[in-house]
Amino acid sequence: MSHIRFGLPVAVALLFAAFPASAQKNYSPGATDTSIKIGQTEPYSGPASSNSSNGTADQAFFKMVNDQGGINGRKIDFDSVDDAYAPPRTLEQTRKLVEQDNVLFFYRSMGTAPNMAVAKYLNDRKIPQLFIASGASNWNDPANRPFSMGSTAPYQAEAAIFARYALSVKPDAKMAALYQNDDLGKDFLIGLKNFLGADTAKHLVGEASYEISDPTLDSQIVSLQATGADVLFVFGPQKAVIMSVRKVYDIGWKPLTFLPDISSSVGGSLRQAGLEKAVGVITGSFLKDPSDPQWKDDPDVKLWNDFMTKYLPNMDRGESAPVFSLAWGNVVKKMITACGDNLTRDCIMNQATHLTNVSVPMLLPGVTFNTTPTDYRAIKQLQLQRFDGEKYVRFGDVLSAN
């Protein structure tokens, strides 16, 4: 009874002992004395299925949490379901998770378009849509979507960082942008054009869009090469990155190529494109690369290796998904721990919007998670890195996404 002040009457002390927290417990749907239900939609099938390692890794993380006793004694009931990256299917699955399964909140569901399809539904019901696997500007809009928050570097800021570096090494750069014809790709393109400003026409010599269902990007790549561009931005998920890196190499084009953090992993993208074809590509990251020899004895990477060995023994260790899962999973663990017995959606959202210099395993040195009720961008820093044929090599300073 160390929390009882000295001098408190014995009868009152006994009352606290008999009813320790019953009056203080406060639950929203999905939370009980023994469990917490969390929902997620993932493209386990369909055109974006190459990104489904995200959900597989998240499931493994919460299995590890449960094996370690849960959070505050409660087990995590994590329900990750297939939406095939099809917005109508996302809405159907989301409604089921809310109306039948009573999830407390959603965590790291995949994709800009699928999550936009359910954002109004979830915000109208004040159900947190947290750490969406997307960096679209849609997720930093507290006025219109106060319950929706992303988890990667903002796409517009990422594009600006890439363009700034390109101009630093090629002041007369001729740039080409290949972008997915949806909110994801267009957000990157907006960021690029906003950064270039009045010089957009001077530097951006080619644009080509594609649909996520396109079986090949060959014609787009060939048309962009014909513009004479010496810098290429690929704005899209893993499938587009794989096809682009392969085709650029096969036709002998040698632009300075930038890939988004969300789809640039060695295992998920580059190995499938052909490692030799990806030499020299650049991306940005805020997380440690476990394959980088400099982290060989790092405690975070040792923790990651133990996690992989026990819970994801068959997943390619070049995949970035488990790194994201270990980092963001620990953020959620901290949030739930802080809520204690006040497991309401309001408490979860309050924690999510008040992350202050939060450090978790796998963050690069100098990078922390920070949010406020008016700025939902948890990631505002990136480190550029270049692929050398085996691994990414970091270079330069940690750059601000501002």
DRENSEVO-893880 format. One record per residue (C-alpha): residue in one letter; x, y, z. Coordinates in steps of 0.2 Angstrom, whole numbers, padded with zeros to 4 digits, always signed. Each point is the difference from the previous one (the first is absolute). Example, Ala and Ser with C-alpha at 12.3 -4.5 7.8 and 13.67 -1.06 7.14 Angstrom:
2
a+0062-0022+0039
s+0006+0017-0003
// end
This chain:
402
m+0000+0000+0000
s+0015+0012-0003
h-0012+0012-0010
i-0010+0003+0016
r+0005+0016+0009
f+0007-0003+0018
g-0014+0005+0013
l-0014-0006-0011
p-0013-0008+0011
v+0001-0019+0001
a-0018-0002-0005
v+0002+0011-0016
a+0016-0009-0004
l-0009-0017+0001
l-0014+0007-0011
f+0014+0004-0014
a+0007-0018+0003
a-0017-0008-0003
f-0005+0010-0015
p+0017+0005-0007
a-0005+0007-0017
s-0017-0005-0004
a-0007+0017+0000
q+0014+0007-0010
k-0001-0013-0015
n-0007+0008-0016
y-0001-0010-0016
s-0006+0004-0017
p-0006-0015-0011
g+0015-0012-0003
a+0008+0002+0017
t-0003-0012+0015
d+0009-0005+0016
t+0009-0013-0010
s+0001+0005-0018
i+0002+0014-0013
k-0007-0002-0017
i+0009+0009-0014
g-0005+0000-0019
q+0010+0001-0016
t-0003-0001-0019
e+0014-0007-0011
p+0002-0005-0018
y+0003-0019+0003
s-0007-0002-0018
g-0001+0011-0015
p+0012+0012-0010
a+0008+0006+0016
s+0003-0017+0008
s+0019+0003+0000
n-0003+0012+0014
s-0009-0013+0011
s+0016-0003+0010
n-0006+0015+0010
g-0014-0009+0008
t+0009-0016+0002
a+0013+0009+0010
d-0012+0009+0010
q-0009-0016+0005
a+0017-0007+0005
f+0004+0015+0011
f-0017-0002+0010
k+0003-0018+0002
m+0017+0004+0008
v-0009+0013+0011
n-0013-0013+0006
d+0014-0013+0003
q+0008+0012+0011
g-0016+0002+0010
g-0009+0013-0010
i-0002+0019+0005
n-0005+0004+0018
g-0005-0019+0001
r-0012+0002-0015
k+0003-0011-0016
i-0001+0009-0017
d-0013-0008-0011
f+0007+0006-0017
d-0012-0003-0015
s+0009+0004-0016
v-0012-0004-0015
d+0002+0000-0019
d-0007+0015-0010
a+0010-0004-0016
y+0004+0019-0001
a-0017+0003-0007
p-0009+0015+0009
p-0018-0008-0001
r+0007-0016+0008
t+0009+0011+0013
l-0016+0008+0005
e-0009-0017+0001
q+0014-0007+0011
t+0001+0015+0011
r-0018+0001+0003
k+0001-0019+0006
l+0014+0004+0011
v-0009+0014+0008
e-0018-0006+0000
q+0002-0018+0004
d+0018-0002+0007
n+0000+0016+0010
v+0018+0005-0002
l+0006+0014+0011
f+0010+0008-0014
f+0009-0003-0016
y+0019-0002-0002
r+0011+0001-0015
s-0013-0004-0013
m+0008+0000-0018
g-0001+0013-0013
t-0006+0018-0004
a-0016-0004-0011
p-0006-0014+0011
n+0001+0010+0016
m-0008+0015-0008
a-0015-0011-0004
v-0003-0003+0018
a+0007+0016+0008
k-0017+0009+0001
y-0009-0015+0007
l+0013-0002+0014
n+0001+0018+0004
d-0018+0002+0001
r+0000-0013+0013
k+0015+0007+0009
i+0010-0017-0003
p+0019+0003-0001
q+0008-0004-0017
l+0018+0000+0006
f+0017-0001-0008
i-0007-0004-0017
a+0013-0007-0012
s+0000+0015-0010
g+0008+0017+0000
a-0013+0009-0010
s-0004+0018+0006
n-0018-0006+0003
w+0006-0007+0017
n+0006+0017+0006
d-0017+0009+0000
p-0006+0000+0018
a-0014+0013-0005
n-0009-0012-0012
r+0007-0017+0006
p+0004+0001+0018
f+0001-0019+0003
s+0011-0004-0015
m+0019+0000+0001
g+0014-0007-0011
s+0016-0009+0004
t+0013+0004-0013
a+0009+0016-0006
p-0012+0012-0008
y+0001-0004-0019
q+0000+0018-0005
a+0015+0003+0012
e+0009-0015-0006
a-0002+0006-0018
a+0007+0017+0005
i+0015-0008+0009
f+0004-0011-0016
a-0001+0015-0011
r+0011+0011+0011
y+0013-0013+0000
a-0001-0003-0019
l+0003+0018-0004
s+0014+0001+0012
v+0010-0013-0010
k-0008+0005-0017
p-0004+0018+0000
d-0007-0001-0018
a-0010-0016+0003
k-0013-0006-0012
m-0013-0009+0010
a-0012-0014-0004
a-0014-0005+0012
l-0009-0017-0001
y-0015+0000+0011
q-0015-0011+0005
n-0016+0008-0006
d-0008+0002+0017
d+0002+0010+0016
l+0017-0009+0004
g+0008+0004-0016
k-0008+0018-0002
d+0006+0005+0018
f+0018-0004-0005
l-0002+0010-0016
i-0008+0015+0009
g+0015+0000+0012
l+0013+0000-0014
k-0009+0014-0010
n-0002+0010+0016
f+0018-0001+0004
l+0005+0004-0018
g-0012+0015+0000
a+0004+0012-0014
d+0014-0012-0007
t-0012-0014-0003
a-0001+0002-0019
k+0019+0002+0000
h+0004-0016+0009
l-0015-0012-0001
v+0001-0006-0018
g-0011-0015+0001
e-0015-0007+0009
a-0009-0017-0002
s-0013-0008+0010
y-0006-0018+0002
e-0014-0010+0008
i+0005-0012+0014
s-0008-0015-0011
d+0011+0004-0015
p+0010-0016-0004
t+0015+0009-0006
l+0007+0018+0000
d+0011-0002-0015
s-0008+0013-0011
q+0001+0013+0014
i+0018-0003+0003
v+0005+0001-0018
s-0010+0016-0002
l+0008+0008+0015
q+0018-0005-0007
a-0004+0008-0016
t-0002+0017+0009
g+0019+0000+0004
a-0003+0000+0018
d+0015-0004+0011
v-0010-0001+0016
l-0014-0012+0003
f-0013-0001+0015
v-0010-0015+0002
f-0015+0004+0010
g-0010-0016+0004
p+0000-0017+0010
q+0011-0015-0002
k-0007-0007-0016
a+0004+0016-0009
v+0017+0002+0007
i+0004-0018-0005
m-0006+0002-0018
s+0008+0018-0002
v+0017-0005+0007
r+0001-0015-0011
k-0006+0009-0016
v+0012+0015+0003
y+0015-0012+0001
d-0006-0011-0015
i-0001+0015-0012
g+0017+0007+0005
w-0007+0016+0008
k+0011+0007+0014
p-0010+0014+0009
l+0003+0004+0018
t-0015-0010+0007
f-0010+0003+0016
l-0011-0012+0008
p-0013+0003+0014
d+0004-0006+0017
i-0016-0010+0001
s+0005-0011-0015
s+0019-0001-0001
s+0005-0014+0011
v+0013-0012-0005
g-0010-0016+0002
g-0017+0007-0005
s+0005+0009-0015
l+0018+0001-0006
r+0004-0019+0001
q-0016-0003-0011
a+0006+0013-0012
g+0018-0007+0000
l+0013+0007+0012
e+0012+0003-0014
k-0013+0011-0009
a-0003+0011+0016
v+0017+0005+0003
g+0001+0019+0003
v-0019+0003+0004
i-0003+0012+0015
t-0014+0000+0013
g-0002+0008+0017
s-0003-0008+0016
f-0003+0003+0019
l+0003-0018+0005
k+0016-0010+0002
d+0004-0013-0014
p+0003-0017+0009
s+0011-0005-0014
d+0012+0015+0002
p+0016-0007+0008
q+0002+0016+0011
w-0015-0006+0010
k+0007-0018+0002
d+0002+0002+0019
d-0015+0013+0003
p-0012-0005+0013
d-0015+0005-0011
v+0006-0011-0014
k+0003-0015+0012
l-0018+0002+0006
w-0006+0000-0018
n+0011-0015-0004
d-0008-0009+0015
f-0017+0005-0006
m+0003-0006-0017
t+0007-0017+0005
k-0014-0004+0012
y-0015+0008-0009
l+0004+0002-0018
p+0013-0013-0004
n-0006-0002-0018
m-0001+0019-0005
d+0014+0007-0010
r+0011+0010+0012
g+0002+0013-0014
e-0019+0005+0003
s-0003+0017+0008
a-0017-0005+0007
p+0007-0008+0016
v+0010+0015+0004
f-0015+0011-0002
s-0010-0013+0011
l+0013+0000+0014
a+0001+0019+0000
w-0019+0005-0001
g-0005-0015+0010
n+0010+0006+0015
v-0008+0018-0002
v-0018-0009+0001
k+0007-0010+0015
k+0005+0016+0009
m-0017+0009-0004
i-0010-0015+0007
t+0011-0001+0015
a-0003+0019+0004
c-0019-0002-0002
g+0000-0013+0014
d-0018-0004+0004
n-0006+0015-0009
l-0001-0010-0017
t-0011+0012-0009
r+0001+0005-0018
d+0003+0018+0006
c+0014-0005+0011
i+0009-0010-0014
m-0002+0015-0012
n+0006+0012+0014
q+0016-0010+0002
a+0002-0001-0019
t-0001+0019-0002
h+0012+0003+0014
l+0016-0009-0005
t+0015+0010+0006
n+0017-0006-0004
v-0005-0018+0000
s+0014-0012-0003
v-0003-0018-0004
p+0011-0014-0007
m+0006+0002-0017
l-0001+0019-0002
l+0016+0007-0008
p+0011+0011+0012
g-0007+0017+0002
v-0018-0005-0006
t-0015+0000+0012
f-0019+0000-0002
n-0009+0016+0003
t-0018+0005-0002
t-0012+0013+0007
p-0018+0003-0002
t+0003+0011-0015
d+0014-0009-0008
y-0002-0019-0003
r+0016-0002-0009
a+0010-0012+0012
i+0014-0001-0012
k+0009+0016-0005
q+0018-0006-0003
l+0008-0011-0013
q+0017-0007-0004
l+0005-0002-0018
q+0007-0017-0005
r+0007-0008-0016
f+0000-0018-0005
d+0017-0008-0003
g-0006-0016-0007
e-0001-0009+0016
k-0007+0013+0013
y-0004+0018+0002
v+0014+0012+0005
r-0006+0016+0010
f+0008+0016-0005
g-0001+0018+0004
d-0010+0008+0015
v-0017-0005+0007
l-0011+0012-0010
s-0016+0008+0006
a-0016-0003-0008
n-0005+0018+0003
// end
